[in-house]
Amino acid sequence: MDDKTQERETRQIKPNGLFYQYPDEYYQYALEWCSYPHWTVEESANLLTGCVPHREMLLKGKHHKTLDDKVLAMENLVRAALHKELDVVKSQKYFGKTYILSEQVFEWAHQSGIVIPRDLAKAEELIRHRYQGDHYTTPCLEAAKWVAENFWEHANLREPPAAGAIIQALLQQFPELSGAECDLVEKIARHPLTRTD
């Protein structure tokens, strides 16, 4: 294959990269969808197959056909479990949207021996433990609390931790936050006696 043919194929693949299995954006979508109490059957099948929840079917190419088959097989498993292991929350007959409890999808998948994609399991764990409690919170509020506890409660204010070190720790501890959000959290949580601005 010459360079021009390879470049042409790469250009054709790039725009649909989101619709491959395990795209780079998968974890961010998994985080978002794990915060929703209900998923459609199609979203469930896509997420459990390692695809973004809104992945389109019937895209051109053999690789998409193979992935369509995997998603469809998973969708059939989910549909077979409806009204048995999975409770239908809402069904819109004419629009083809059947909603099920996202929590039940995880339980059902575990019990059925379905391997849950690592990023989806990680997102579900993060959402369940960090952001679903008895009180309202957000990732940034949780991060600010974490910075206060880990950097400022017993800090030596003569030699305060560097902003860069705190931001790096935040990026590792809270992968769902962007660099700009970590910078903001660091500024908000910084001890008032160490502020230089």
C-alpha positions, 0 to 999 in steps of 0.5 A: 500500500502506497503512502497516498492510499494509506493517507486516504484511508486514514482520512476516511477512518478519522471522522468515524473514529468515535464509532469504533470499539473503545475510542478515546472518548469512551471513558468520558461518555461512560462517566456521563452515562453512569450518572444517569439512572436509566439507559435505553436498550441500545445505550446499554448494548453499546456501552457493554460492547465498549462503544459510545452510547450513541454509536450509529449502526450500519456505517460503511466498512467491514470493521463496522459490520463486525462491530455492528454484529457484536453490538446487535448480539449484546442488544439481543441479550439485553432484550431477552433479559427484559421483564426478567432480570431487567425491569422496564422503567419506561417504554415508548412503543412508537419511538422504539425507546425502552428504558431500564435501570442502569444499576440493574444493567451492571448487576445483570451483566455480572450475573450473566458473566458478561465482561464489563469494559474496564473503563465502564466499570471504573466510571460506574465505581467512581460515580457510585462512590464519589457522587451519589450520596445523601448530599449534593456534590460535584467532581470539583467540590469533591476535588477541593475537599480532597486537596484541603484534606491532603495538602492543607490541613497539616501544611507547613505554611512557611513552605506551602506545596507548589500549585503545580504539584497539587494540580498534578496530583488532582489530574491523577486522582480525578481523571474526569477533571480537565486541566483547567478545572484542576487549576481552578480547584487548586486556586479555590482550595489554596490556603488564604495565607499562602495566596500570592495573587 
